[in-house]
Amino acid sequence: MARSRCPFPSACLLALLAAGTINAAWTQTSKPEQWNQSRVQAELTTAAGMGNVDSVKYFLRHGADLNAPSYGGVTALEKAAEHANNVTMVRFLIEAGANVNAKDGKGGTALIWAAQLGYLDNAIVLLQAGADLNAADATGRNALMYASYGGHSDTVLALMKAGAKLNQADNNGTSALMLAVWGCHADTVQILLQAGATLAATDWQKERPPHYKDFPVKQIYRGTPARVACCRKNLFSGQSRRLVKNGL
């Protein structure tokens, strides 16, 4: 089995330094003031993902821009938000002035990533800081859609409570409810239905993605293009049979 490697060794070394694992001798040969800006930003972003506040402070003192994008257009806050057990870092970056609505190279935001991965604590802190609930990435999907597809019911509930638009559709006309069906998450589907979510079938009848153009609309909404066996087993049996009456 191959060993996992840190993409930015200096950030890893700083983490060890802060933990008292190594001494400061390495800093004599690795000085941030001698690096170009892109490397400094990369180190900052990696440190944010690692949850090491001391390392982040170090790189900020040496010229890193808290809101500048790094590799993939990702900011430090977005990298922090996409890691579990990292709410302290998320809160620190926000208090330090991070833009909670900054978008990466694909239009994603810190809230979208936190919701997609089901990191509820990160999402709540971002929401409290004013993150845009309905901001969408390049595919037109927002935080609620990603949380629904992942079956992260607690995050879905938090987003709905904060006022997320239930029936916002992505670039293909797909709604959060449809994504929850495709993801085979019966609990999430029922939560969305009870809140008044719809399938946005009208948009799909007007124009369908090329890879679904030959599917009858009725089959599409029964989850046919997704994991059919899973969906039929979990969504269309027992108590969940009632979902069929709601258009599924």
Stockholm file with secondary structure:
# STOCKHOLM 1.0

chainA/1-248         MARSRCPFPSACLLALLAAGTINAAWTQTSKPEQWNQSRVQAELTTAAGMGNVDSVKYFLRHGADLNAPSYGGVTALEKAAEHANNVTMVRFLIEAGANVNAKDGKGGTALIWAAQLGYLDNAIVLLQAGADLNAADATGRNALMYASYGGHSDTVLALMKAGAKLNQADNNGTSALMLAVWGCHADTVQILLQAGATLAATDWQKERPPHYKDFPVKQIYRGTPARVACCRKNLFSGQSRRLVKNGL
#=GR chainA/1-248 SS CCCCCCSSHHHHHHHHHHTTSSCGGGGGTCCGGGSCHHHHHHHHHHHHHHTCHHHHHHHHHTTCCTTSCCGGGCCHHHHHHTSTTCHHHHHHHHHTTCCTTCCCTTSCCHHHHHHHHTCHHHHHHHHHTTCCTTCCCTTSCCHHHHHHHHTCHHHHHHHHHHTCCTTCCCTTSCCHHHHHHHTTCHHHHHHHHHTTCCCCHHHHHHCCCGGGTTSCHHHHTTTTTSCHHHHHHHHSSGGGGGGGGGTC
#=GC SS_cons         CCCCCCSSHHHHHHHHHHTTSSCGGGGGTCCGGGSCHHHHHHHHHHHHHHTCHHHHHHHHHTTCCTTSCCGGGCCHHHHHHTSTTCHHHHHHHHHTTCCTTCCCTTSCCHHHHHHHHTCHHHHHHHHHTTCCTTCCCTTSCCHHHHHHHHTCHHHHHHHHHHTCCTTCCCTTSCCHHHHHHHTTCHHHHHHHHHTTCCCCHHHHHHCCCGGGTTSCHHHHTTTTTSCHHHHHHHHSSGGGGGGGGGTC
//
